[in-house]
Amino acid sequence: MKKRVLSILITWAAIALCASWAVAADTYNYIKAKDLNVRLSAGSPMIIVDICPVEQFTKGHVKGSIETNAYPVKTEEEKAKLAAILPKLKASADDIIVVCPKGGGGATKTVDYYKAGGIDEKRLLILEKGMGEWPYETEKRQ
């Protein structure tokens, strides 16, 4: 009987833990590459913040991106690169698209940083799968 109760409790705990992870994963807004490309083609107002490393940005980036090279957004120096454009982001009401190498940890840290800096999370979107999976035309840095 004790084993059965313990088994049920462990199962419920595992379900609760998985549910909390799922909720945490949904706290970020993502945009698919095709949807961003449509917005770019339509000339929709937005600010694209590219946090990719210099080498990746130089090879190719989404046209009109602001280069920050803040990836992986772990150090104070990297966060300072994000801080440098915070006034520009605050002065605008446009959506902010965060582009990182794979659309993962660096992008979520960037969104967290900007939310803490007073940017409305509804304006913050992460390019799903990042620049590594961007199938459309890119700009190269001169």
N, C-alpha and C positions, 0 to 999 in steps of 0.2 A: 504494500500500500504506500509506504514512504517513497519507494522508488518511483512509483507511478506519479505521485504528487510532485516529486522533484523533477521528473521528466516533463510534466506539464508546465511547471514553472520555468524551466530552462527553455522550452519551446516558445512560451509567451515572451520571455526576455529577448530571445533571438528575433522574433517577429517585431517587437517594439524597436529593437536596435536597427533592424533593416529599414523599418518605416521612417525612423529619424534620419537615417542616411539619405533616403529618397527625398524627404522634405528638404534637407540641406542642399541637395543637388539641384532642386528646383528654385533656389533663391536667386539664381542668375538668369538673365535674359540673353538668349542666343539668337543670332541671325544666320541663316544659311547663306552660303556663297552665292547661290543663284538669286536670292532675294536682295542681297547687297548689290549685286551686279545690276539688277533691275533699277534699284534706287539710284545707282551711279549714272546709268544710262538716261534716266529721267531728270537728272540734275537736282534730285531731292537734296534739301539742305541737311547737312550732317557734318560732324567732325570725326575724322578717322585718326585714332591715336595708335601708332605702330610702335610696339615695344621690342620688336625683334632685334637681335644683335646686329652690329654694323655690317658684318659680312652678308647676312641674309637680306638686310634692307638694301644693300648696294646691288645685289643680284637682281632684285625685283620686289616691288611693293605696290600696293593698291594706289592708283593715281590719286594725288591730293593728300596722301597720308602725312601726318606730322611725325617726324622721326624723333624718337626718344632714346632708343637703345637701352631701355630700362630693364630688359629681361635679365634675370628671372624675378626681379622685384623682391630681393631678399635683404639687400644691404641699404644702409642709409643713403649711400651715394646713388644707388638706383632709384630709391624713392624720391630723392632730390630732383632727379630728371623728370619725374611725374609732376612734382611740385612746381617746376618751372613753367608748365603750361596750365596749371590750375586756374589762374586768373582769366585766361582766355576761355576756358571751359565754363567758368561761372558767369562770364559776361554774355554767354549765348544761351538760347533756349533749345538749340538743335540737339538731336540725338548724338550720342558719342559711341562710336564703334571702336572697340578695342581689338587690335590685331596682334597676336603673338605667334610663335612658331607652330604650335599645335592646338591652340584654343583651350588650354588647360590651366595649370597652376599659376603661371605668370599673369594670365588674363584675369583670373579670379582675384589674385592679389591686387591687381590694378583697379578693378572694380571696387574692391573693399577699401582701397586707399582713397579713391575719389568719393565714395559714399561717406567715409569718415570726414572728408574735406568739405562736405556740404552739397555734393551733387546728388540730385534726385535719382534714385536707382532706376526709375522708369526710363530715364534717358540713356542709361548705360547698357549697351549690348556687346556681346562677345561674338566675334566671327567664329562660327562653329567649325571645328577642325583646324582652325588657324591658317596661317599663310602657306604652310606646307601642303595643304590640299586646295589652294586657290587655283581653279582651272582657267581663269580668264586672263586677259591682257594685264601686264604689269608695266610699271615705269621703272627704269633703271636710273640710279643716281649717277650723275656726271662726274 
